[in-house]
Amino acid sequence: MRVCFHGTDEEITRICQRPVLAMVGPRHAQPVVAFELFNVSVTTDPYGSLFRLAADLTEVHREEVNE
């Protein structure tokens, strides 16, 4: 799955420093899903105040997280 995050330099740096991201799902779905980022690219907006991080997400299965 390809996703984009928009944020300040500090926010994008925090995302890039984490090897695994956790996303909270809706009530009827799995409550928390862990993902790893791959093929990360960071660009800046024309005004230079925000950054855009684009990345592929791969779901990490519970067995892989516990290793």
SULTAHU-V419383 format. One record per residue. N is the residue number from 1. RES is the residue in one small letter. SS is DSSP state (h for helix, s for strand, l for the rest). PSI is psi as a letter, one per 30 degrees, with the letter a starting at -180 (NA if undefined). OMEGA is omega in whole degrees, 0 to 359 (none if undefined). Layout:
n->{N & N}
res->{RES & RES}
ss->{SS & SS}
psi->{PSI & PSI}
omega->{OMEGA & OMEGA}
This chain:
n->{1 & 2 & 3 & 4 & 5 & 6 & 7 & 8 & 9 & 10 & 11 & 12 & 13 & 14 & 15 & 16 & 17 & 18 & 19 & 20 & 21 & 22 & 23 & 24 & 25 & 26 & 27 & 28 & 29 & 30 & 31 & 32 & 33 & 34 & 35 & 36 & 37 & 38 & 39 & 40 & 41 & 42 & 43 & 44 & 45 & 46 & 47 & 48 & 49 & 50 & 51 & 52 & 53 & 54 & 55 & 56 & 57 & 58 & 59 & 60 & 61 & 62 & 63 & 64 & 65 & 66 & 67}
res->{m & r & v & c & f & h & g & t & d & e & e & i & t & r & i & c & q & r & p & v & l & a & m & v & g & p & r & h & a & q & p & v & v & a & f & e & l & f & n & v & s & v & t & t & d & p & y & g & s & l & f & r & l & a & a & d & l & t & e & v & h & r & e & e & v & n & e}
ss->{l & s & s & s & s & s & s & l & h & h & h & h & h & h & h & h & h & l & l & l & s & s & s & s & l & l & l & l & l & l & l & s & s & s & s & s & s & s & s & s & s & s & s & s & l & l & l & l & l & l & s & s & s & s & s & s & s & s & s & s & l & h & h & h & h & h & l}
psi->{k & k & l & k & k & k & a & l & e & e & e & e & e & e & e & f & f & k & f & k & k & k & k & k & l & l & e & f & a & k & e & k & k & k & l & k & k & l & h & k & k & k & l & l & l & f & f & g & f & l & l & k & k & k & l & k & k & k & k & k & l & e & e & e & e & f & NA}
omega->{179 & 180 & 176 & 174 & 176 & 179 & 178 & 178 & 181 & 181 & 180 & 177 & 178 & 180 & 182 & 182 & 182 & 180 & 181 & 176 & 176 & 178 & 180 & 181 & 177 & 185 & 185 & 179 & 176 & 188 & 180 & 179 & 180 & 180 & 171 & 178 & 175 & 177 & 183 & 171 & 181 & 177 & 179 & 178 & 183 & 182 & 174 & 182 & 180 & 178 & 178 & 176 & 175 & 182 & 171 & 177 & 173 & 181 & 177 & 181 & 185 & 181 & 182 & 181 & 183 & 182 & none}
